[in-house]
Amino acid sequence: MRAVTLQEVLDAREARAAAQRRMLAAYGLPLLGLTMNIAGPVKRSALSDFAYREGLLQLRRRLGGALAAEELTDAPTGLEAILACALAAEELKALAVELEEARPVGRLYDLDVIGVDGQKLSRAVPRTCLVCGGPASPCARSRAHGLRAVQTAAEKRLRGFAADRLGELAVEALTEEVDLTPKPGLVDCRGSGAHRDMDRALFHRSARSLALYFRQAAALGLERADCMADLQRAGLAAEETMLAATGGVNTHKGAIYGVGLVLAGLGSVLARGGDLFDTAAALAAAGLPPPPDTHGGQALRRYGASGARGEALAGFPHARRACAVLDRRGPLAALLTLLAEVEDTNLLHRGGWKGLRFVQEQAAAILAGPEDALIPRLEALSDACVARNLSPGGCADLLALALLLHRTREIWQAGSEPPARFERNFTGR
């Protein structure tokens, strides 16, 4: 992002005021404006845009049907939103203050509420200084802190927010995956599938236990591009944490690997740019192959299946394709796409080539069939998988990854046209 001139800042301020007057006249409703408060001549970065887009997404969700109209601006001076809302101005101000104070990054949000009379509402409690934590106004008037100190404090909050939110999205994706029903041979709301030692509660507990690791994975990518050694150490520790939470049951070992790589890749792209999946593939290439005693290692030797590492080295093509299908037809169709196309090492371990081909052929037939028959045919396939002791655990991990990509892409679509590289990565197009 380039540095902007003072004239550009003044022009943007004037354009914002004109837009506010126009929306007040058009809708006769209180307005809520969102901008980022970024010090210095460079007003935008991938990290500040990420925080803005997530803030706008949260505002839309909280406003719900009260959001009557919005006007969005995408300019070098910053992303901007003006929302016309069918709420009392005082209610809007309370919502704005709540969002500003919900996370440390909220200090970087400028959320202005303008009543129908055109007057801006003030905060009851003054904002705090980014650097020292005292009242902001005296520090600003006296210029108590240099520009570099303010920028450093802002960058710390932006990085911390990105790591926190990406980690949260990963836990949400794992939870959504296990709750999706019906899933052939897998734990879902119908039961334990082909797993006598697992249930939904166990998977929920396992996902929550990985929250700190997922945040750490994103933070490692934000810190530096060549973070694979540290990521592997963190992943091994996460496996121990998971096993402690599940009583020794392997619920999310595959997700620790794949989701961890993508989170580190996302962190790296936010900090330094580049292509998400190229970055994740490079990280995978810097890591070690699976031990020979794992299901993935055994499948590689016996069947030539590349497994989770092969998927990562190729840039997660199946997860990317599943994300694109998810956009068009929903998560069950995305799962069926994975079942039809992936050489799932868990299926190979349990049922050999015969078991794998059975699931692939059945999934392809269901996917090609009528939409209203999808769920009953999936239920029948699930019963057949349980009878054959088949469980496509690798596909479940890839579905969780696709759900993570979908959730992250939702943020990048909020507020303006997302950068082309993100659109390409998340959709496979």
Secondary structure by P-SEA (a helix, b strand, c coil): cccccaaaaaaaaaaaaaaaaaaaaaccbbbbbbbbbccccccccaaaaaaaaaaaaaaaaaacccccbbbbbbcccbbbbbbbccccaaaaaaaaaaaaaccccccccbbbbbccccbbbbbcbbbbbccccccaaaaaaaccccaaaaaaaaaaaaaaaaaaaaaaaaaaaaaaaaaccccccccccccccccccccaaaaaaaaaaaaaaaaaaaaaaaaccccaaaaaaaaaaaaaaaaaaaccccccccccaaaaaaaaaaaaaaaccccaaaaaaaaaaaccccccccaaaaaaaccccccaaaaaaacaaaaaaaaaaaacccaaaaaaaaaaccccaaaaacccaaaaaaaaaaaaaaaaccccaaaaaaaaaaaaaaaacccaaaaaaaaaaaaaaaaaaaaaaccccccaaaaaaaccc
